[in-house]
Amino acid sequence: MRTGYDLELVHLTKRYGDALAVRDLNHVFAPGSYVCLLGPSGCGKSSTLRMIAGHEDVTEGNILLSGQDISHLTPAQRGTAMMFQNYALFPHLSVRDNVAFSLRMKGVDKATRHKRADELLELVDMTDYADRLPAQLSGGQQQRVALARALVTDPKVLLLDEPLSALDPFLRIRMRAELKKLQRELGITFIHVTHGQDEALALADEIVVMNNAVIEQAGTARDVWAAPRTEFVARFIGGHNVIDLEGGKATVRADAVRLTQDGLPATVVAVEYQGASVAVTTQTETGTEVLALLPEDQFFASPKNPGEPVRLSWDEGRLHRLQA
């Protein structure tokens, strides 16, 4: 017997006319986990999220929540809630009334819905702004209100569509920490769509990498980062070089590549100072681009410039063979 609210996709498919947006997805999201659907634009991650939410019809397959098929229920009947990228707050309603809106639609009396809205505003640290209008809030504050509004119905699963994309970099990092903390406190499943690798690595208990309408790889953040299965995952998650070997391809992480006296001949193409490290892009004689991420002090002990010849090496143990 399963416990908790696990969400399962069974042969989930979405077509728009002849175009296949999502192809035959099968996946179980563990109860109470923070999952990031990661992939480039157009890979099918937002269509998947919208089908789970009920904002997009399922072409084929099923969506199960706690074993119940929810694929044909309305969004309000599913036990899921969606937080949209643009927050979609009602400009003429106060923060409190925005949060309480779905309860008002369900006919909950004013005192009860306001009490519940106030509890959620406290949860997201927005109590002092309850009587303000959305236009009087910063982007980060509007986001907190949108989060409280999505949580007001006590969903079993919270769906987040690129929720941090509108924020500046510093606020994005702060909100990441807050989302993770909130998910832990609530103990419900968060499914968060992003195309940002650093965001997925920082937040996710599980990363589901999508490409061309299918799941390429799913696993813990560390598994996906350290042991990519395919060339696409290795390149998309970043920090990996894809090297041709006899009988296939392998990856070696950029931080495992060294500039040495002997090794693979290459030419420096670009040098980028990144603070604690220096990214040196090189090109081998066969035209393969190899990135070396060197500690800052090591690079400046023997600096290199574009056009200079170098030799590259790495420990054989750091090579990871790709499965596909």
N, C-alpha and C positions, 0 to 999 in steps of 0.2 A: 504493500500500500504506500503510495507516495504521500509525502507531507508537504505542507506549504502550497504556494500557488505556482506550479511550474507552467510555463508557457511553451507550447510545442507547435512548430510549423510542420505540416505534413504535405509533401508534394505541392508546395505553394507555388503557384504560377500566375503571372500577370501579363496579359497582352493588351497593347493599344493598337487595334487593327492588326496589321501584319508584324508590327514591332513587338519583340519579346523583351519586356522590362525586367521580369524576374522568372527564372527557369527552375522549376522543380526543387525548391528549397526544402530540406529536411533538417530541422535543428531543434534541440531542447534547450531552453534558457533555464538555468538553475534558479530555484526560488531565492529571493533576497540577494541577488547578485547585481553588480553594476556591469552592464554589457555595452560595449561600443561597437556599432556597425561602422566599419571603416572602409573607405574606398574612394576612388575618384568620382567626379561628377558623372552622372549617367550610368553608374554601375548597378543601380537597382535598390540602393539602401533606403532612400526616401520612400520609394514605392512600397517596399516591404513594411516600413514603419506605418505608412498610411493605411495599408491593408489591415495591420494589427489593430489600428485605432478605429477602423470602420469608415474612414474618409475616402476609401478607394475600394471598389468591388474586387472580390477574388475571382479570377478567371477559372482556375482549377485548384483543387486541394483544400486543405482545412487549416484552421487556427484553433488550437485547443488551449483552454485556460482551466487548470485543475481538472483536466479530463473532459471538460464540457466544450462542445464545438460552439465557438462564438462567431464563426465566419459570417453568419447571416443576421446577426443582431445589430441593432442601431448602436452608434457610438456610446450613447448614454446607458445602454443595457449591458455593456461588456465587462465592466470592472476594470477598464483601462482609462487613462486620462492622458491628453496630449498637451504638451507645451510647445507653442509654435515659435518659429524663428523670429517673426516680427512682433511677438508678444500679443498683438491683436487685442489690446485693452480698449474698453469703451471710453472715448474721450470725455463724455458728458457725465459719467458716473464717478463717484468718489472711489478711492482705493478700496474702502471697506465694501462698497456695493459691487465693485468689480469682482472681488474675491467671492462674495456671496451670490453672484449672479445665477450659477447653475442650481443652487438651492432654491432660489426664488422661482426659477422655471419649474422646479418640482413641487412648488406649492408649500414650501416650508415657511412657517410664520416668521415675521420680521425679527422678533427678539431672539429666536433660536438660531436663525441664519447669521445674524450679526454676532452672536456669541461665538459661533463656530469660526466665522471670518476673523474675529479678533484673536482667537487661539492660534490660527495659522499665521496671522501677521506677526504675532509674538515669535513663532517658530522661525520665521525668516527675518526677524529683527527689523520689522517695519511698523511697529505699534504707533510710533510718533507721527506717522504719515497717513493714518487711516482716513482722515477727512480731506486730504488733498486730492486734486485731479491729476490724472496721468501726466499732463503737460507740465506739471510743477515738479516732476521727478527727473532724476538723471537716468541714463540708460541702465546702469546697474540696479537702481531702485525699481525701475519698471520691470526688470527681469525678475526681481524677487516677488513682486506682486503677481506676475504671470505664473510663477512657481506656486505661490500660495493658492491662486485660483484653480490651478490644475489639481492640487492636492485636497481641495475642500470636499470632494466627493469620496474621500478615503479609497482611492483606487488600489487594486492589487498590483498593477503594473503602471509605472509612469513612463511615458514616451516623450523623448526630447529631440526635436529636429534642429540640429545645429544651433543649440541654445546660446552659444558664446560668441557666435560669429560677428555680432554687431558691436562687441565691446572692444575697448583698447587693450593692448597686450598685457599691461599690468593688472587691469581689472579682470581680464580673462583668467589669469593665473590665480587670482584671489577667489574668483567665483568657482573655479575648478575645485579648490579645497573645500569650499562651502557645500557644493553639490555632493561631494564624496561624504562629507560629515553628515549631511542631511539624510543621504541614502542609508548610511549605517544606523542612524537614530531611528528612522522609520522602519527599517528592515524589509522594505518592499523592493521588487525588481525595478531597476531603472534601465531602459534601453535608449541609448543616446547615439544619434547619427552624427558623424563627423567626417571631414576629409583631412583632419589634422592628426598626424601620427603622434606628435608630442602629447596632444590632448588625450588620445586613446591610451597611450602608455601610462600617463599620469593617473587616469581615472579608473581604468577597467579591471575588473576581476577576470573578465573574458573579453578578448577581441575577436570579432568575426569580420574577416577581411573579405570584401566582395569585389568582384571584377566581372564585367560582361554578363551580368544577370545571375551569376552563381556565387556560391561561397567558395573561395579559393583555400582558405584555412581558418580554423577556429581553435582557440586555446588561450591559456593565460598570457598576459602581456609579455612575461619573460620568455615563454615558449615561442611565441610568434616572432619576437625580436631575435632570440638567440638561435632558433632553428627554423628559419623560413623553409617552407616546402617547395615553393616554386620561384622561378626567376621574378615573376611579377611581385610576389610578396616581398622578396628580398629587396627589390628596387623601391617598392612603394613605402615600406616601413623605414627605409633610409639607413645610412650608416654601413651599408654592405657593398662590397665590390663583387661583381659576378665574373668569375674566371673560367675560361675554357680549359677543361682537362680531357685527357684521353677517355673516351667513353662517357662523356657527359659534362655537366657544369657544376661548379661549386661556388660558395661564397666565402669571402674572408672579410671580417669587419675592418672598417677604415682605421680603427684604433689599434689593430693588430699589425698593420703594415708599417715597416721601418725603412728608412733610407740607410743603406749599408755600402761597404766597399765592393762586395760581390753580390750577385743576385740578378734579377730580371732587368735588362736595360730598358730605360724609359726616359722621356723628356718632360720637364716641368712645363705645364700649360698655364697654371694659375696658382696664386698664393693668396689665401684669405686669412687674415688675423681674426681670431674669435675670442680673444681674451686668454682664457686658461689654455687654449690649444690653438694650433695653426693648421688650417686645412690646405694641404698641398695636392692639387690635381695634376696627375701625370698621364702621359700617353705612351703605351708600349709600342714596340716596333710593328706589331700586328694591328695597331690602331685601337686597342682596347683602352678605355679610360679607367685608371685606378686612382682612388682617393686615399691619401694617407693623412690620418689625423694625429698630429704629433704634439706632445706636451710643449708648451710655449718655451720653456728654458732649453729644451733639447733642440728645437728648431733654431733658436737664436745663437746657440753654440756653434752652429754651422749653417747659416742661412742660405737659402736657394732662391733663384730668380727664374721667372718664365724664360724658357729657351735653354736652360742648363740641363746637361745630361745627369741622370741619377741612376742608382740601382736599387731595386725594391726587393725586400725579403719579408718572410713571415714564418712562424713556426708551423710545420705541417699539421700539428694538432689543432691549429686554429681554423683549418679549412673545413667547411661544412658542405657535404655533397647535397645537391638538390635532388628531390625525388622526380620532379617533372620539369 
